[in-house]
Amino acid sequence: MGARVAVAGASGYAGGEVLRLLAGHPDLEIVAATGHTQAGEPVSSVHPHLRLDLTLAATGPQALADADLVFLALPHGESAALAAQLPASVKVVDLGADHRLRGAAAWADYYGGPHAGAWTYGLPELPGQRDRITAADRVANTGCYAVATILALAPLIAAGLADPSDVVVVAASGTSGAGRTLKPHLLASEVMGSLTPYKVGAHQHVPEIKQATGAASLSLTPVLAPMPRGILATVTVRPARTVTLADVREVLSYPGEPFVHLLPEGAWPSTAATLGANAALLQATIDRDSGRIIVVSAIDNLGKGAAGQAVQCANLMLGLPETAGLTANGVAP
């Protein structure tokens, strides 16, 4: 018997991935899982890959209040109201965007509606953030594009290697990032064999990335890729001074971090290598023609980009080993 945890929004992809990780966690006990339209259904009928003897309950504070910690895997804009109804004694990790942004103006511009206020930001690898998460009762999990970009960019700006006013990101994501709701443009017949940009110049993760990295100006082009899961982000920045590849690799090395890995020179990240893992794989070079710094980052959008990151934060909040129930090793083939 370990700490008691519950998952709201467990019928979705992110919520289902949280359940999968919790099912193999040595120190956590799942006491409730909630859905919306699928309330009353066994978890195994909604997620056939999970062998859990649980039935989805209707999403509400009553179903969650007995847990020590609750994961909120709800659509953007729906977490804040539910979190406000939970007892103060219940710790919460919000996988949605409701509590990521410190600025009300940025929230209104990119999401709309009332700003719920910022919680502790859930990216342990940022300087000082691990201690803040450990001490927190409410944590806002990162966005998927955000974590792939932040891990590649934040150390460069912090070290004074990159010009924060000139950041360009092109990132391809699998279809699970759009959620499980049926949408015509996500049908296999529409997606297979095609790459499609979306929310070009206006993606909601831009203010989150700027807030976490100190970037002053950032252009993000997301691309929908014909794969279920994974993100490959290419981050390019203008150097702030004369730099060498050795300088770049040094600040991207993340010494002692169990889930962020700078690959050996010449080896480039792939999304397949992160499948099912809470890992971020990085590689860097300096462009021969433009002199720009290029960092490529790969994650599983449902792993380090969502559920894995949430469990990592929950471990810290509950005083457990940070790596408990998680792995940096992917699944292949």
Secondary structure, DSSP 8 states (H G I E B T S, - for coil): --EEEEEETTTSHHHHHHHHHHHT-TTEEEEEEEESTTTTSBHHHHSTT-----B-EESSHHHHTT-SEEEE---TTSHHHHHHTS-TTSEEEE-SSTTT-S-HHHHHHHT-S------EEE-TTSTTHHHHHHH-SEEEE--HHHHHHHHHHHHHHHTT-EEEEEEEEEEEE-GGGG-SS--GGGSHHHHTT--EE-STT--TTHHHHHHHH--S-EEEEEEE-SSSS-EEEEEEEEESS---HHHHHHHT--TT-SSEEE--TT----GGGGTTS--EEEEEEE-TTT--EEEEEEE-TTIIIIIHHHHHHHHHHTT--TTTT--S-----
